[in-house]
Structure formats: structure tokens, C-alpha cells
Amino acid sequence: MYKKMLKISGFNIVNTATNGEEAVELYKSFLVKPDIILMDHRMPIKNGVEAAKEILQIDKSSKIIFASADQNVKETAMALGAIDFKEKPFTMKKLINNIQKAL
């Protein structure tokens, strides 16, 4: 649902990953890095914190917006370098506003 709404709102989605390890590998493969990364915390193989940490080690200027229903991970994500944290559930309007502010 989010993917469709983001496209309708004019955003170009370059790819999606099903787990944290795939997210890191996709990021490494991009010739042009995405402007914003939406990262979920709970993912198989490698969680969002681990994946975000690796991506930020590759490029500290990466803009990551974290999403999680687990409020306990917020402090870790923000200390790591995420530019925002969206506590699930959140509205598309709030997400779109956060993306626009980050751009």
C-alpha cells in the first residue's frame, strides 16, 4: 500500500528489499544512491538497525527514515544516524511530509 501511495504522490521508488541483507546489497549496487531510504526494523536475516548501520558506514550522508512499531528501537536508530523515526502505525500524509522535509 505504501509503495502505491508514494508513487501516486510523485516519488520514484528505485527498489525494495525483503530483508536487511538484501537492502545493504541493493544499496551497494546502486550507481546513483537513493535520496531517501525507508527502513523497517523487523526484517529477516538482518534487522533494520544492522542494515542501516552498514549503509551509513558506506555513505554517512545517506538519509534513512526508520519505521517500527517497536518504540524501544527509536533511540538506537536516531543515535545511529537516521533522520527520522516513524512509529507504526502512521499516516501516509505524515510519511510524505517527512520525506518532503528531508529532500
N, C-alpha and C positions, 0 to 999 in steps of 0.2 A: 504494500500500500504506500509506504513512504517513497519508494522509488518512483512510482507513477506520479504522485503529488509533486515531487521535486522536479520531474520532467515538465509537468504542466506549468510549474512556476518559473520555468525558463532555465533550469540548471541542467548542465550536461553531466551525466553520470558516466565516468570512464570505465568503471568496472566495479564488481562486488566480490567479496571473498566469503567463503563459508566457514572459515576458521582463521585463527590468528596467524598460523604459519603461512597460509596462503596469502593473507593480507601483506605480510612482510615481503614475500617473494614477488607478489604483484607490484608492490611499491618499488622494489629493486629493478623491475623490468621496465618501468615507465621511462621513456626518453624525456618526456615533459611531465614533471611531477604535478599531481592534482593540487588545486588551490586549497581545498578543504578535504579532510578525511573524517568521515563519521565512523566512530569506533564503538562497538558494543563491548561490554566487559565479559559477559559469559559466552565464551566460544569454545568449541572443542580444540584439542591438540595444544593450542597456545592461547591463553586468555588475552583480553584486550589490553591489560596493563603491560604484559610481557611484549605483545606486538607493538604497542605504542612506544615502549622503551627502545626497542630495536629500530623502529622507524626514525625516532628522534636522534638516535646515535648516528644514523646515516645522514640525516639532514635536520639540524636543530631548528631550522626555520619552518618546518612542517607545521601546519595548523590542524590540530586534531580536536574535534568536538566529541566528547565522550558521552555515551548514553548507557544508563544502567538503572535497574530497579534497586540495586544494592547501594544504598547511601553510604555505606562504610568504605566504599572504594573511591568516593569523591576526593577526599584529601590526598590520597595516593596519586590519582590521575592528575589533579591540579599541580601537585608538587613535581610531578614528572615533566610537566610542560604542556598539558592540554590547555587549550584556550577557553574552553567552556565545558560544563558538565550538565547534561540534561537528565533529570531524574524521571524515569518512566513511571507512569505514562505522562506524555507531554503532547501538546497540540502541534499540528503541522505549522500553524501560524507562528508559534514561538520558535520552532526549529528554523523556519525560513528567516525570521527576523535575526536570529543568532548567526546564521550563515551570511546574510547580507552585511551585518556589522563586521564580521571577520574579514570579508573581502575588502 
